[in-house]
Amino acid sequence: MIASGASPPSTASEPSGRSRPAPMARLLLPVAVLVAGVLVWDLVVRINQIPPYVLPGPWLVATTLVQDWPILWHSLLTTLLTTLEGFVAAAAGGVALALLFNQSKWLERALLPYAVILQVTPVIAIAPLLLIYLPQQTAVVVCAWIVAFFPVLSNTTLGLNSVDRNLAGLFQLYGASRRQTLRYLKLPAALPYILGGLRISGGLSLIGAVVAEIAAGSAGADAGLAYRIAESGYRLNIPRMFAALLLLSLTGIVIYMCLAAASHLMLRRWHESALGKEN
């Protein structure tokens, strides 16, 4: 029992619900998991004496990455250029078509099924046809665009259709035009959805570029990073394959982090998803 006059224990400093890890812990936990995974990988290779053409150790992969850096760096730039072109085309086309869908329901009903068909068709099956009818670099960019296009379109369409009905009625009550409603109400409300679609399409455009480069099989000075991976597999140069794959994975992480940072900077002052919470 609590004695009379004694105040109950304070709970103001206790977080409600599940406690969140500290910022330093959120950084150290993934790093610790990565270090543990690399150590286990190295021990498995050393204990079982696995040859490098089957499974190279992490130190050999890192050494190969440094030794083959000029080749891998040039191939990475080629893949990044394709990814950027496909991403820009997907972002511009997806947002523009979603705006047209929002202004005309007939247009949405006529074209949206074909966008869905384009999305569900595997790009690895489309790439050989595109390589027949289009120049090689154009076909590779189109493949990256196909993979990255639908998330931008669907998220933007969802955001434009998710406007609060009360606010839409208020704009209509004050006689706002369709352009004013779109500019001052629908686009700001849809911005978090648009940015979410862009974060998804950034990684997907890299995937589309990799798939198209493998299908194209272009060698020479302008070969992309995906071709280097396939070439290393054909030659049983497994350390270079792992190094190129590591570089490709890091590229995808950097793309996502850049888009996530841009999204946070655009939403941090007003949207709930980007506002900092103390608890």
N, C-alpha and C positions, 0 to 999 in steps of 0.2 A: 504494500500500500504506500501511497505517496503521502508524506506528512503534510498536515495543514499548513498553509502558507508557503509551501515549497512549490516552485514553478516546475511544470513538466519539462522534460528534456527538449531542447530546441531541435527542430527538424528543418530549419530554414536552409541549412547548408547541405542537406542531403539531397541528391538528385532524385527526381521523380522517375520511376521506372528503372530500366536497366542503365547502369552507369556506362559512360563512354570512356574509351582509353584516352590517355593524354596524347597531345600531338606528337611528342617524341616517341611514345610507344607505337603509335600508328606508323611511324617511319621505321622503327627498329624491328618490328615484328616481321614484315616482309623481307627485310635484309637478312634477318636471322634464318628464316626459312630458306632463302636463296643460298646462304653459306652452307647450311646443313645439307641441302640437296647436292651442291657441288662436291662437298666432302664425301658424301655417300657415293656419288658417281666415280670419284677418283679412287676410292677404296675398292669398289667393285671391279674396276679395270685392273688395278694393281694385284689384288688378291687372286683373281681368276686368270691373270696374264692374257687378257683379251687383246688380240692384234689390232693395230690401228685401222686396218681396212674393214674391221667389223665394228668396233666401237672405240674411237680415240678418247684419250683422257682430256680433262678440261685444260690442262697446261698445254698440251699439244694443239688443241683448238685455238687457244689464245695466241700461241706462237705462230700458227698458220695465218691467223687474222692479221698479225703484224707483218709477216713476210709477204703476203699476197694483197696487202692494203691498196697499192696502186690499181690493180685490176679490179678488186672488189669495189673500191670507191667510185671508179668510173662507171661500173655496172649499176651501182646504187643510184648515181645521178640520173642515169637513163630511166630506171624504174620510177624514181621520184618525179621526173618530168611527166611521164605517162600518168602517174597517180594524180598529180596536180591538175593536169588537163581534164582527166575524167571527173575529178571532184568538182572543179569549177563548172563544167558543163552540167553535171547532175544538180548542183546547187541552183544554178540559174534556171535550168529547165524545170526542175521540180517546183520551185517557188512560183515561177511564172504560170505554169499549168495549174497549180493549186489555186492561184488567184482567179484564173479563168473559170475553173470549176465553181468557185464560190460565187461568181457573178452570173453563171448560167448553169442551172441544174440539168438542162437538156444536154449541154456539152459534157458534163460530168458523167451522166448516164451513158453517153455514147462512147466516151474514150476510156473511162476508168477500167472496164473489163480488159481492154487491150494492155493497159499498164500492168494489171495483175498477171496476165499471161506472160508478159515480158519478164516479170519478176520471178515467176515460178519455173520458167524454163531454164535448165542448167546452162550457164554461160560456156561451159566446156563443150557443149553441143552446138552452140551458136558460133563460137570462134572460128572453126574451120570454114563455115559458109562465108563469114565476113572476110576472111583472108582471101577467098576466091574473088569476091566482087569489089573489095576496097583495097587501096594501098596498105601495105603492111602496118605502118605506124598509125594510120587512121583507124584500121581495124582494131589494133590494140587499145587505142583510146576509147573507141566505141564500146569495147568489152568492159573497160573500167567504168564507163558511164552507165551501162546497163545495170551493173551490180549496185551502183551507188545511187541510182536515180529514185527508186521506189520509196526508200525510207524518207527522203526529203519530201516527196509528193504526199505520201500518206500522213506524215506528221504535220505538215503545213495545212493540209485539208482538215485534219482533225482540230487543229488549233483555231482555224478560221470558223469552224462550225461549233466551237465550244464557248462562244461569247455569251456572257450573262444576258438572259432574255430581258431582264429589267433594264439593264443599261441600253440594250438595243431598242427597247420601247421608248426610253428617255430620249435617245437620239432622234427617233422617229417623231416623237412629240414636239421636239424643238425644230423640226423641219430640216434636219441634216440631209444632205444629198448622199447618194451611194458612195461617191468618192470620199466625202468627209467621214462617213461611217467607217469605210475601209481604212482610211489613214489614221484616224484618231481613236478608233475603238478596236477594230478587228486585228489589225497588224500588231499593235502593242500586246493585245491579249494572246495572240498566236506566237509571239516571239520566243517564249520558252520552248514551245513545241518545235519551232523551226530550228532552234539551236540544238535541241535534242536529236532531231533528224540529221543535222550536219555532223554531229559527233559520231553517229552510227555510220553515216556514209563515208566519212574520212577513212575509217579502217576498211570498209567494203571496197572502196576504190582501189586501195592497195591490193586487196585480194583479187579483184578483177584484173588489175594490171599483171599480177603474177601468173594467173591462169592463162591470160592471153599471150604472155611472153613464152610460156611453156608450149602452148599450142602453135605459136608462130615458129619457135625453134630457130630464131635468128642468131647467127654467130657473127663474129667479127668485132670491130671496134665499138659498135653501138649495141652490143648484146647487154640485155638487162640482167639483174641479179638472179631472176628466176632461171634464166638460161644457164648461168654459172652453176646453180644448184644441180640442174639436170645434167650438165656436162660433167660435173664432178662425180655424179653417180655412175655415169657411163664409164668413166676412167678409174673407178674405184678410189678416187681421191676423197675419201670420206672426211678427213680433217678439214679440207676446204669446204666441203658441203656443210658441215656443222658450223664453220665460221660464217659462211654466207647466210645460213639459216638464222644464226644468232644476230647478224647485222640486220636482217629483214625483220626479225621480231622487235629489235630495239627501235627500228624505224616506225613500226606500227605503234609502239608505245609512245614515242615522241609525237606522232601525229595526233593521237588521242589526247595527250596531255596539253598540247597547244590549243586544240579546239575546246577542251574543257576549261582551260584558263581564259580563253576569249569569251566563252559563255558566262563564266563567273564574273568577269569584269563588266559585262553588259547587263547582268541581272542583279548584281550584289546590292544595289541601292534600293530595290523596290520589290523583288520577287522572293517569295518565301523559300524557294529551293536554294537560293544563294545567300540568304541572310544567315549570319552567324548566330548560333544558339549557345547559351552558357551552360545549359544542362546536357 
